[in-house]
Amino acid sequence: MSSPRSFIERIFDVRQREVERVVLASTYLLLIITSYTTVKAVRDSLFVTNIGPSQLPYMYLLIAVAMGLVSYVYSRLVNRIGLYRLIRATSLFAISHLVVFWFVFKSESSIWFYALYVWASLFGSITASQFWLLSSHVFNPREARRVFAWIGVGGILGGILGGGLTSIVARWFGTESLILIAAITMALTLALLERIKSFAPAEAGIPHEEARKPAESEGGTVRMLREVRRSRHLFLMVILLTVGVIVEAFVDYEYKFVAKHSFTSKDHLTAFFGTVSFYIGLFSLLFQMLLTSRILKRFGVGWAIVLLPSGLLAASVTLALKPVLWAAALLQLIDGGFSYSIHRAGTELLYLPIPPQTRNAVKGFIDMFVDRFGRALGGVILLFLTAVLALSVSSLSMVACGLLIAWIAVTVAVKREYLHSFRRALKKKAIEPEALQVRVLDNATFKTLVTALSSNDERQILYAMDLLSNTPPDRWRQHIQMLIQHPSSAVRARTIALLTEWNDASITREEFIHHPDYQTARIATASVLSLRWNGSLRACELLTELMNDPSPEVSRQAIRTAGIVEIEDAIPLLIQKLADKRLRPEAREALLKFGDRVIPELVRRLSAHDEPVSVRIRIPKALAFTGRQHAADALLDSLHRFDYHLDFALMKALNRMRQNWPAIAINEDRVSGAINKEREDYARLRSMLVWLQLNVAGDRASSLLTRALRERQDQRLERVFRLVALIYPPHDIYSIYYDCKVKPALRASAVEFLDNLLTADLQSTVVPLLEDSFDPETAAGGPEPIQFISTDAVLEILIAGSDPWLKEIAMHLAGRYAAPEPAPMPGRNVG
């Protein structure tokens, strides 16, 4: 019988360590959407009741302009103050404004109805965007691809909860009381944010590489427009999505117009809007869980993206013939229900053939340009049709039918172009295996993928197998016999590895373990051990023998098996395999499967001076990936106990832990001590460099030493910043270092920021060091230079040091210099 843990992993594809994060993120999204759903219902009811539907087209235009302005400001605020602080500020801003709206609506001034309409749209857009950006930091890319669908269910449940609350509360307590409920749900998100933040990799928010790129720029927009013109697939996608946004404006206007004329009470109208939102959420949830995947697999992406316009066409015809409330509600139900389920899944698949280096830019361009342009264009068209031509709802529905027919036509063209683009991307190997969710691929696309297994190109087959790694072997079982008999040993090994990953029993067949190719048979034997492990002495000896096999493919599969069966006797050999770059990823992954049990042995081998350096230097990274507090403590305790390169590996490992597991405690006193040690080493290197430049002739060997000293001096500064990033927000520290090193114009501002960020003790240590490194002529309070007695004294210090490269150069130069009359140099004497 399977354990609850394995049940969760198998059914929901959520790992045990991810459960809490998934629940927190889903709940956070549920609260946001609940709040937005209630505010949206209040906004729509109050606006159409007090102002009238005729003003809605103006609102569509105003929202498009407001979103453009807010996005411009928002992207810069994220970079300036950080994501988490901005989310907290946004939530507090929203809560305070909701309370203000609750008070001012008692005055019934019309200006507040306009303000709420625009504000609610911005509120929904910004909070949802912030949530998904936050989630991208809480979950790494591999986790995100598995769990985001389940987190999205929280949003659908939020729509259901918000709709149900709106329907009940509006009838019992009035429309305006819902504003306070929205404020309370937003207040609850603040409590969740603090817990979610503990799982995120950095306090400041976005990575410093991203922070340096403006989210929106004219140059980026122009480049994307050129990209769209060059690619037929992108061009058709932009047309498809633009038409969809325009039709959405028509649907929204018709729905609210009919609803307004069907109710005399604003509270009943609000309750109606809430009821429709409730059923939209319920429909989306059931459709998403029961039908979306089946439709995609059986009928393909074409059906997925044509269902929404087809359903809207049928509903629009109904509304044109019978402009009554139930017909308008049906139109809204189809729009919301399909948009949040199968249409979204189909649209995401359309991005798949787009090269990964432009995919995010394309999505950003569509969010920024297409949505706003389509919304504004829809407002202009509606304004002309309603204010100038004074068309009725029935006539507007007929116009919408024309747009929907065009939408369906574009959908057919997009589906055809999608398959062509997918085939081209497959040939160019432009699709990332991690980006491919085979579980929701349609049959046509999947057949294109499986066909590549019959290619004559070995690399194409291996690439196709990588893309198929996330799908059970049953869907490509008919190719297994051909693959296991393939002339390429790499193809045969990859086939066995994939079957092993899925615990597929077919690898126990005779044609595998008694394959005529000796290497293939050994790989199969290593795989069979993971399925039939009995822990006997013979099995352990055989596994050790396979791990030491001269063939990397055999050894790699045996290492995977050692991790799967978790035999502790294999730990020493797995650590040894870290030195082999061909086997390193598998060895590290196998070690991590042992959990806490492997940490003591890793720490012992790290400290063992008789252990080969090639092994020891790889241990810090393996310890970092454990994510355990005692691993971090061991790494910190080991600082400055070993040689120069091993120290740097320790620092990088600690930085990795600080980024990926921010809840781990770092002893600030120990880090401060390490920073002072690095500063002393920096000062010593600087003094040596000055001495050599003043007292040694510029021959080739001496020039090599001075260049090496200068490089090590720069590296010491980087090490100082790595240490500072252990106790301060990494994003801030990395950005300061980058600006000082790469952007001289921003150097003064970066130093000023650092000066305000650090404590007084660290200020006096780090800031002068930074100024001395990048602007030595104007630096004040830098390290005092050391006076050396002779060049031999400099070389003796280097020979006795822990840096093997400087030691080797110094040993080469030792004895070549007598003690000349030194050039005047203030400071302490050493020699």
Buried (B, 14 or more C-beta within 10 A) or exposed (E): EEEEEEEBBEEBBBBEEBBEBBBBBBBBBBBBBBBBBBBBBBBBBBBBBBBEBBBBBBBBBBBBEBBBEBBBEBBEBBBEBBBBBBBBEBBEBBBEBBEEBBEBBEEEEEEBBBBBBBBBBBBBBBBBEBBBBBBBBBBEEEBBBBBBBBBBBBBBBBBBBBBBBBBBBBBEEEBBBBBBBBBBBBBBBBEBBEEBBEBBBBBBBBBBEEBBEEBBEEEBBEBBEEBBEEBBBBBBBBBBBBBBBBBBBBBBBBBBBBBBBBBEBBBBBBBBBBBBBBBBBBBBBEBBEEEBBEBBBEBBBBBBBBBBBBBBBBBBBBBBEEBBBEBBBBBBBBBBBBBBBBBBBBBBBBBBBBEEEBBEBBEBBBBBBBBBBBBBBBBBBBBEBBEEEEBEBEBBBBBBBEBBEBBBEBBEBBBEBBBEBBBEBBEEBBBBBBBBBBBBBBEBBBEBBBEBBEBEEBEBBBBBBBBBBBBEBEBBEEBBEEBBBBEEBBBBBBBBBBBBBBEBEBBBBEBBBEBEBEBBBBBBBBBBBBBEBEEEEEBBEBBBBBBEBEBBBBBBBBBBBBBBBBBEEBBEBBBBBBBBEEBBEBBBBBBBBBEEEBBEBBBEBBBEEEBEBEBBBBBBBBBBBBBBBBBBBBBBEBBEEBBBBBBBBBBBBBBBBBBBBBEBEBBEEBBBBBBBBBBEBBBBBBBBBBBBBEBBEEEEEBEEBBEBBBEBBBBBBBBBBBBBBBBBBBBBBBBBBBBBBEEEEBBEEBBEBBEEBBEEEBBEBBBBBBBBBBBEEEBEEBBEBBBBEBBBBBBBBBBEBBBEEBBEBBEEBBEEBEEEEBEEBEBEEBB
